[in-house]
Amino acid sequence: MSEHRRKPPPPQGGGRAAARRGQSGSSSGRRAAPRGATGSPSDAYGFGGDDHQYGGRAEARRAAQRNTGGRRRGADDTGPGGRRGGPGGPAGPGRGRGRAGEPAKRRFIDYPRAGKWGWRRWTPSWRLVSGLFIGFVGSLVALFGISYAMVTIPSENDAAKSQNNVYYWGNGKQMVATGTGVNRQNITIEQIPDAMEWAVISAENKSFYQDSGVDPMGIARAVVNMARGGQTQGGSTITQQYVKNTYLSQEQSVSRKFKEMFISIKVGTQIKKPQILQGYLNTSYYGRGAYGIQAAAQTYFGKNANKLNPSECAFLAALLKGPTYYDPAGNPDLDKAASAQANRKRSQARWSWILGEMHKDKRITDAEYQTAISHYPKPQGRKANKGMTGQISYLADTAKKYVLAHSNITEAQFDRGGYQIYTTFDKAKVNALTAAVKKIQKSRLDPAKRDLDKYVQFGAASVVPKDGAIVALYGGDGYENGHFTNNADTSGVPVGSTWKPFVLAAAMEYGTYRTDGAPVSPMSKYNGDDHLKVKRPDGTFQLNKDGSTFFQNNESNHRWGYITLRKAMEQSINTPFVQLGVDVGMTHVRDVAQKAGILKGSMVTDLNPSFAIGTSTPSAIRMADAYATFAGSGKQVDPYSVVSVKHDGQPEPGFHKPTVTQAMDANVANNVTDTLENVIQNGTGQNAKALGRTAAGKTGTTDSNKSAWFVGYTQQLSTSVAMFRENPKDHKLLSMNGTAGVPSIHGGDIPTSVWTEYMKVALKGKNDPGFPEAEKIGEIADEPGAPTPTPTPTVTQPSETPTESPSPTPSDTPSPESPSPTDTCHFFNCDNTGGVDTGGTDGGVTGSPTPTDSTGNGANGGNTRGNGNGGGLFGGPTG
């Protein structure tokens, strides 16, 4: 309370002056207390207390103005007696030394500054400035720490993982790099020469093994320049370039630069430097479509990366500066400034500088430097359409199918690339086979002059007996010429009389229904006349679907009478083998063919009599492999085209040589070979005698000469050649009658000539081991009706010569064709061709299924090719 003592109120009356006098007189020499200090109603305006005294009225007035905003008080501001109340309300200060109100609560951030006026009010204090700075720095540190903790090293994007698949020849040299990915093959750091590593480090990032993986100044320059709208700046470390190549999109933005920085830091702390360098060299672009050091080494120098010398390493390191301007071949199409002359000058200058830096950094010795700097490396020139041209496309196609069939690798995985496929293909033999086809084509066919020479195609394959390795194939004119079907590795072309050896083998293996399973000798006699009825085992005649009698025709109406099976094979006569097939049982014929290597899916399902003379459609690869079984004395190995597969240098499981099996008795196979030797020496395959060494083989020709084959072998090599015409619109087979300017094409003509030309080159320098001698086999089981007594034959005696006129040979004028049956059909829409393998399984893609045991004679029943007028679809194969 105020120390002023109040006096009793003055007496009533006396006027205002008296009141004043009385009031003033009551003071003991001090000023009156401010209103509100006594607790009277006038205190409602808050003046009072001794906590805030004022030195005088002027000061009190100024304080009141501050608290009230300078307004004059209204009438309601007066206290008792009409005096104005003090400013500030109940808590405001009075004029005297009354008690002040509670002070205002201080703010956390005092800005604008309280108690300051003018410019001082808006000037932050040093405490505020330092606090904000510390907070900002702390926030940055916290943000950096959180970002570093949250960022992860992502998986490589699809572009970084997309690589080519690289195929290698049988000798280990690269054949082609191809696929849906870029031209790139990853290799390990151990496969990269030290000189290549140090060339890059000396040229681009000398502190690579010491730095943290980032260049802050380089990033700052890049960010500033990008913010100004300029181009990005260089100066990135190898780690940053690796991150950019591998993990991030290639967009030029500030956000990408910061992301690159954080990932680079983490990569630098979690991945060892050699692996970072390996990744950088594997993902960098070297020009000419080559990504990675391995692709670059092959593209520029035709060698693997581990064979590069220091000079070549410096050359490739120079390309990393920008292949458009450092490839000495030039890139004028991209930039006129990138001429060959200008590029070579730039390349040579940087190459020399890099070698100097390597030498200065003591990464190469004085001697190595002098050797390297003395000769600027001479890279290969650009190659147009490199890769999938000619036969390479078919070789790669065959190998790819083999890989997919013999591993758990999916096609999607394979097409993403990164696989190294080591094949069995022999480059010299592939070239020889291609040359043989082209030579005969050029000499015999002229599509410009003869329409019948158009659309003629070839397919061929060559397989090693007792091994199964496919060393050569011919698939067609090449992808670059619009021919995408691999003629060597697809079904669709009937094999004709080349099927007859399987019938003979089945007769020697299983016998006939008349011999109770005892082997049948090749010297057994069957009726070779044309237009014969075929007897079932029950003595009835084979019927057509309409119930009419089935007749089997030969190509000519020559009357052969009863001749040995050996002679029938020599002259490729149909009627004996159709009847033999029925006697043996077509299921046995099928089983023998299957065990020899023919895929079941390529054989017709309706085992009618014509099955014995080649209505099935195996590929050229499978025919070569099946005949290799005869060459190998009954040892069968599924054909294969791939030796091993690696992914990023690591072997893939599942690739090994197929198992050798004894598909048939050795003497059965040897007797087949002996019979087929006679075909070349005295029969339809005499054109093959030009090979000049022991060989065996069989010709095949189908109805209307729609296809012609020759399959032949020595002990070292088995090769098949197919020739056919195909309508490019509907892919149906067309007759080759009149093709090459001759009445008809036979297997002993053009196909045998191609075979001979190829085998001469393929076997050049090889010895002539001949074949194992065939021992006498089986009993003579003549067809009922054959003349008796039957002379005792020996398998080594020359082929018997009939008393009739000499048999026709390919050089003779062919005999008139058999009458055309009225019940004919096109190959691709015959209702009794059965299931046809639609391709892709030859070349060892799937193993030969184990044949089902069969004891019956599958030829029984009525479905046949042909009608009462004879023939059937393949009524005229002559081989």
Buried (B, 14 or more C-beta within 10 A) or exposed (E): EBEBEEEEEBEEEEEEEEBEEBBEEBEEEEEBBBBBBBEEEBBEBBBBBBEBBBEEEEEBEBBBEEBBEEEEBEEEBBBEEEEBBBBBBEBBBBBBBBBBBEEEEEEEEBBEBEEEEEEEEEEBEEEBEEEEEEEEEEEEEEEEEEBEEEBEEEEBEEBBBBBBBBBBBBEEEBBBBBBEBBBBBBBBBEBBBEBBBBBBBBBBBEEBEEBEBBBEEBBEBBBEBBEEEEEBBEBBBBBBBBBBBBBBEEEEEEEBBEBBBBBBBBBBEEBEBBEBBBBBBBBBBBBBBBBBBBBBBBBBBEBBBBEBBBBBBBBBBBBBBBBBBBBBBBBEEEEEEBBEEBBBEBBBEBBBBBBBBBBEEEBBEEEBBEBBBEEBBEBEEEEEEBBBBBBBBBBBBBBBBBBBBBBEBEEEBBBBBBBBBBBBBBBBBBBBBBEBBBBBBEEBBEEEEEEBBBBBBBBBBBBBBBBBBBBBBBBBBBBEEEBEBBBBBBBBBBBBBBBBBBBBBBBBBBBBBEBEEEBBBBBBBBBBBBBBBBBBBEEEEBBBBEEBBBBBBBBBBBEBBBBBBBBBBBBBBBBBBBBBBBBBBBBBBBBBBBBBBBBBBBBBEBBBBBBBBBBBBBBBBBBBBBBBBBBBBBBBBBBBBBBBBBBBBEEBEBBEBBEBBBBBBBBBBBBBBBBBBBBBBBBBBBBBBEBEBBBBBBBBBBBBBBBBBBBBBBBBBBBBBBBBBBEEEEEBBBBBBBBBEBEBBBBBBBBBBBBBBBBBBBBEEEEEEEBBEBEBBBEBBBBEEBEEEBEEBEBEEEBBEBEEEEBBBBEEEBBEBBBBBEBBBEBBEBEBBBEBBEBBBBBBBBBBEEBEEBEEBBBBBBBBBBBBBBBBBBBBBBB
